[in-house]
């Protein structure tokens, strides 16, 4: 999965700091060399919640799908 390095970096950041970052840019350079801004030319969005986060992205194949990942669950919708 294209977002796997971001998810891994978020987990490492959380282990080190006891919280998730306010933005993905806080992962650079210690946890990621750079933050990708898209997956398959679709933007990646990140939002921190009180105790967790949501990472959203779209991908094509098959169909156009929109997924949101949080440490507790995956949610995907679209034309599979």
Backbone bond lengths (Angstrom), bond angles and torsions (degrees), N, CA, C in turn:
res aa  C-N    CA-C-N  psi(-1)  N-CA   C-N-CA  omega(-1)  CA-C   N-CA-C  phi
1 X - - - 1.441 - - 1.525 109.70 -
2 X 1.302 116.25 139.82 1.462 121.77 -175.50 1.520 113.49 -64.91
3 X 1.325 118.21 -28.98 1.473 121.24 -177.95 1.530 112.91 -91.05
4 X 1.307 118.48 -0.02 1.465 121.05 -178.18 1.533 113.24 -55.10
5 X 1.355 119.56 -42.37 1.476 118.22 178.07 1.526 112.85 -63.13
6 X 1.332 118.03 -33.67 1.468 121.10 178.50 1.526 109.45 -68.79
7 X 1.318 116.83 -44.59 1.469 120.92 179.69 1.524 110.25 -61.92
8 X 1.319 117.07 -43.08 1.472 120.93 178.28 1.531 110.63 -62.81
9 X 1.327 117.03 -42.65 1.463 120.74 178.79 1.528 111.09 -64.69
10 X 1.330 117.33 -39.99 1.467 120.53 177.11 1.525 111.33 -62.24
11 X 1.332 116.57 -40.33 1.465 120.24 177.90 1.528 111.28 -63.83
12 X 1.321 117.14 -43.87 1.469 121.14 179.06 1.531 111.21 -64.92
13 X 1.328 116.25 -41.42 1.457 120.34 177.44 1.525 109.93 -60.11
14 X 1.312 116.59 -45.56 1.465 121.47 -179.59 1.527 111.08 -62.17
15 X 1.331 117.09 -42.73 1.468 120.95 178.28 1.526 110.98 -60.65
16 X 1.324 116.79 -39.39 1.467 121.36 -178.08 1.519 113.73 -78.24
17 X 1.335 117.50 -32.55 1.463 121.32 -170.50 1.523 115.00 -114.79
18 X 1.312 117.69 -9.03 1.458 120.47 179.40 1.515 114.45 74.74
19 X 1.312 117.24 7.69 1.468 122.87 179.31 1.525 107.60 -157.93
20 X 1.322 115.13 165.35 1.463 119.78 175.67 1.522 109.06 -90.62
21 X 1.341 117.73 154.71 1.470 120.22 -178.36 1.531 112.11 -69.73
22 X 1.315 115.23 158.09 1.463 121.08 175.34 1.530 110.79 -69.33
23 X 1.329 116.63 -33.06 1.464 121.34 178.64 1.532 109.04 -142.76
24 X 1.316 116.00 161.07 1.462 120.60 179.06 1.527 111.35 -66.72
25 X 1.324 118.00 -25.01 1.466 121.03 179.76 1.529 112.05 -61.59
26 X 1.325 117.61 -23.73 1.468 120.77 178.22 1.529 111.90 -68.92
27 X 1.313 117.46 -11.94 1.466 121.38 178.58 1.526 112.07 -81.32
28 X 1.326 117.45 -16.80 1.463 123.53 -176.40 1.525 109.03 -93.83
29 X 1.305 120.24 135.58 1.454 130.15 -2.86 1.529 114.62 -96.99
30 X 1.328 117.39 -2.86 1.467 119.39 -172.60 1.529 113.45 -66.02
31 X 1.321 117.66 -37.58 1.462 120.35 -174.23 1.532 112.68 -109.99
32 X 1.313 117.68 -24.69 1.470 123.89 176.39 1.524 108.73 -141.07
33 X 1.332 116.32 143.42 1.466 119.52 175.92 1.523 110.63 -67.38
34 X 1.330 115.92 -39.33 1.456 122.23 175.53 1.518 108.68 -156.42
35 X 1.298 116.77 158.07 1.459 121.55 179.10 1.521 108.08 -97.25
36 X 1.328 117.45 119.05 1.464 118.04 175.54 1.522 109.20 -66.39
37 X 1.326 116.49 142.55 1.455 119.03 -178.70 1.523 112.77 -98.66
38 X 1.347 116.57 -4.44 1.457 118.56 -179.75 1.521 111.05 -154.53
39 X 1.319 114.28 160.72 1.465 123.56 171.04 1.515 105.09 -125.40
40 X 1.319 117.08 122.01 1.474 121.03 -178.62 1.527 111.47 51.52
41 X 1.309 116.57 43.41 1.470 123.87 179.18 1.525 114.14 65.75
42 X 1.317 118.27 15.17 1.462 122.33 174.85 1.526 107.43 -112.97
43 X 1.327 118.09 139.74 1.474 120.32 -175.45 1.529 113.65 -66.51
44 X 1.312 114.05 150.37 1.467 123.00 173.01 1.527 105.67 -100.28
45 X 1.319 116.74 133.01 1.456 119.20 175.94 1.525 109.20 -120.97
46 X 1.319 115.01 144.97 1.462 122.43 -179.23 1.512 107.93 -130.35
47 X 1.314 115.76 135.29 1.458 119.48 172.81 1.522 108.70 -138.83
48 X 1.322 114.88 132.53 1.455 121.67 178.23 1.522 108.08 -88.62
49 X 1.313 115.77 135.56 1.449 120.32 173.15 1.526 107.50 -105.80
50 X 1.305 117.33 -176.60 1.463 119.69 -176.42 1.526 112.32 -55.89
51 X 1.328 117.27 -44.97 1.463 119.94 -177.62 1.523 113.71 -125.96
52 X 1.325 118.24 5.05 1.450 120.73 -175.47 1.528 109.34 -148.64
53 X 1.331 116.40 -153.28 1.463 121.57 177.63 1.517 109.14 -160.02
54 X 1.329 115.24 168.00 1.459 122.56 172.94 1.522 107.48 -132.14
55 X 1.320 115.78 133.02 1.457 123.22 178.46 1.518 106.19 -120.15
56 X 1.333 117.45 120.25 1.469 121.19 -175.44 1.519 110.56 -119.74
57 X 1.323 115.00 146.02 1.459 121.21 179.48 1.521 108.90 -161.19
58 X 1.316 115.98 164.76 1.457 122.20 177.11 1.522 108.54 -119.75
59 X 1.309 115.37 157.45 1.458 119.52 172.98 1.520 109.50 -152.11
60 X 1.309 114.24 158.23 1.458 121.50 -179.95 1.510 108.10 -113.72
61 X 1.311 116.77 134.62 1.450 121.73 173.15 1.500 114.78 115.97
62 X 1.287 116.31 105.04 1.465 125.08 -17.15 1.515 110.38 -76.25
63 X 1.291 117.45 147.55 1.457 122.37 -179.34 1.509 112.20 71.95
64 X 1.318 116.68 -177.57 1.456 122.73 175.73 1.519 107.78 -102.87
65 X 1.291 116.23 123.40 1.458 121.99 -175.68 1.521 110.20 -123.75
66 X 1.306 116.23 144.93 1.455 123.35 177.57 1.519 107.24 -121.07
67 X 1.328 116.66 125.10 1.460 121.03 -177.42 1.521 110.75 -125.36
68 X 1.320 113.91 146.19 1.463 121.77 172.43 1.518 107.18 -126.63
69 X 1.314 114.98 128.90 1.464 121.42 178.95 1.514 108.81 -113.20
70 X 1.300 116.25 134.83 1.459 122.37 167.01 1.522 105.22 -134.04
71 X 1.322 118.73 161.38 1.461 119.52 -177.18 1.538 113.86 -56.75
72 X 1.304 117.91 -19.61 1.468 118.88 -178.08 1.528 113.28 -97.67
73 X 1.340 118.92 -17.30 1.465 118.53 -178.07 1.521 113.54 -168.50
74 X 1.325 114.24 159.69 1.454 124.57 170.04 1.521 107.89 -104.90
75 X 1.309 116.86 140.01 1.463 121.97 172.19 1.525 106.60 -132.82
76 X 1.311 116.65 121.86 1.461 121.32 177.59 1.514 109.30 -128.79
77 X 1.307 115.31 145.10 1.451 120.48 176.07 1.519 108.15 -146.11
78 X 1.291 115.68 164.47 1.458 120.69 178.00 1.505 110.39 135.05
79 X 1.310 114.92 -162.31 1.463 121.96 179.82 1.518 108.32 -96.96
80 X 1.299 116.05 98.50 1.473 120.77 -177.11 1.503 111.79 -75.77
